[in-house]
């Protein structure tokens, strides 16, 4: 991990990949999503902030789970919701 990364990104050691490429919450409500993020604490995949419901950010704030990765194919970056930092890996 980069020396400048926050504590949450420095302590993150295992990449939890998405099990499905759908937003679990949008599926429940029949909503749509733009891009997906996967929580690196619990593994749930939810929609990004460009999506109408912003489920990934809501999950991070409500659960306290700090790090999510992009679930988009070909993208390799993580985001810390607490410290608002990105890390390419």
NORVENBEL-V792282 format. One record per backbone hydrogen bond with DSSP energy under -1.0 kcal/mol. NH is the residue of the N-H (numbers start at 0). CO is the residue of the C=O. E is the energy in kcal/mol with one decimal. If there is no record, write none. Layout:
BEGIN
<<NH	CO	E> <NH	CO	E>>
END
This chain:
BEGIN
<<4	1	-1.2> <9	5	-2.4> <10	6	-2.3> <23	44	-2.1> <26	22	-2.3> <27	23	-1.2> <28	24	-1.5> <29	25	-1.5> <30	25	-1.8> <36	45	-3.1> <37	68	-2.5> <38	43	-2.8> <39	66	-3.1> <42	38	-1.1> <45	36	-2.8> <47	34	-2.0> <50	47	-1.3> <55	46	-2.7> <57	53	-2.0> <58	54	-2.6> <59	55	-2.3> <60	56	-2.4> <61	57	-2.6> <62	58	-2.7> <63	59	-1.9> <67	78	-2.1> <68	37	-2.3> <69	76	-2.0> <70	35	-2.7> <74	71	-2.0> <77	86	-2.8> <78	67	-3.1> <79	84	-2.9> <80	65	-3.1> <83	79	-1.2> <86	77	-2.5> <88	75	-2.2>>
END
